[in-house]
Amino acid sequence: MTPHINKIIFESVKRALSDEFIYHGTSKGAALNIQRNGFLKPNNTGEEQPSIYFTKHFDYAKHYAISKGGK
């Protein structure tokens, strides 16, 4: 991941947090890939612009993760 993308992600998360948590729902395979390679490998997203989604709602992230085969 490039330093520029790291900075953008860090600043976005920092703004969203204040005194709250944010969540990212994903599948088990994707979670393992995040642990190995970081949140985003822009050349592997399949999208024109790489993106990462977070939510302040635990239930929404959980629902999304389950729909992708996660827990």
Kinemage of the C-alpha trace (Angstrom):
@kinemage 1
@onewidth
@group {chain A} dominant
@subgroup {mainchain}
@vectorlist {calphas} color= white
{ca met a 1} P 0.000 0.000 0.000
{ca thr a 2} L 1.355 3.394 -0.875
{ca pro a 3} L 2.072 5.948 1.854
{ca his a 4} L -0.482 8.276 0.220
{ca ile a 5} L -3.302 5.708 0.520
{ca asn a 6} L -2.261 4.915 4.112
{ca lys a 7} L -2.513 8.619 4.964
{ca ile a 8} L -5.962 8.960 3.361
{ca ile a 9} L -7.267 5.902 5.229
{ca phe a 10} L -5.774 7.061 8.530
{ca glu a 11} L -7.244 10.565 8.214
{ca ser a 12} L -10.692 9.223 7.238
{ca val a 13} L -10.788 6.807 10.153
{ca lys a 14} L -9.494 9.449 12.574
{ca arg a 15} L -12.277 11.863 11.532
{ca ala a 16} L -14.945 9.171 11.862
{ca leu a 17} L -13.849 7.951 15.266
{ca ser a 18} L -13.963 10.852 17.711
{ca asp a 19} L -15.256 8.875 20.720
{ca glu a 20} L -16.871 6.058 18.727
{ca phe a 21} L -15.970 2.784 17.101
{ca ile a 22} L -16.213 2.091 13.397
{ca tyr a 23} L -16.611 -1.354 11.858
{ca his a 24} L -15.620 -3.101 8.655
{ca gly a 25} L -17.550 -6.252 7.747
{ca thr a 26} L -15.806 -8.784 5.544
{ca ser a 27} L -15.400 -12.502 4.892
{ca lys a 28} L -12.921 -14.716 6.733
{ca gly a 29} L -10.752 -15.067 3.623
{ca ala a 30} L -10.692 -11.320 3.071
{ca ala a 31} L -9.885 -10.739 6.769
{ca leu a 32} L -6.921 -13.092 6.509
{ca asn a 33} L -5.808 -11.286 3.354
{ca ile a 34} L -6.074 -7.931 5.195
{ca gln a 35} L -3.863 -9.327 7.966
{ca arg a 36} L -1.283 -10.472 5.408
{ca asn a 37} L -1.319 -7.584 2.963
{ca gly a 38} L -2.998 -4.605 4.630
{ca phe a 39} L -6.440 -3.197 3.983
{ca leu a 40} L -6.102 -2.451 0.316
{ca lys a 41} L -4.052 -3.533 -2.616
{ca pro a 42} L -5.272 -1.037 -5.255
{ca asn a 43} L -4.341 -3.238 -8.200
{ca asn a 44} L -6.529 -6.090 -6.874
{ca thr a 45} L -9.766 -4.228 -6.073
{ca gly a 46} L -11.398 -4.776 -9.464
{ca glu a 47} L -12.677 -1.202 -9.315
{ca glu a 48} L -11.566 1.908 -11.137
{ca gln a 49} L -10.790 3.615 -7.819
{ca pro a 50} L -9.891 1.583 -4.726
{ca ser a 51} L -12.306 1.911 -1.836
{ca ile a 52} L -12.849 0.731 1.721
{ca tyr a 53} L -16.147 1.010 3.561
{ca phe a 54} L -16.664 1.476 7.287
{ca thr a 55} L -19.806 1.974 9.340
{ca lys a 56} L -20.622 3.179 12.829
{ca his a 57} L -23.272 0.437 13.039
{ca phe a 58} L -22.022 -2.918 14.316
{ca asp a 59} L -25.161 -4.776 13.140
{ca tyr a 60} L -24.727 -3.496 9.581
{ca ala a 61} L -21.086 -4.592 9.462
{ca lys a 62} L -22.048 -7.967 10.944
{ca his a 63} L -24.830 -8.439 8.368
{ca tyr a 64} L -22.440 -7.571 5.540
{ca ala a 65} L -19.773 -9.940 6.859
{ca ile a 66} L -22.296 -12.801 7.128
{ca ser a 67} L -23.529 -12.106 3.577
{ca lys a 68} L -19.910 -12.491 2.412
{ca gly a 69} L -19.423 -15.785 4.267
{ca gly a 70} L -17.895 -14.320 7.417
{ca lys a 71} L -19.000 -14.346 11.027
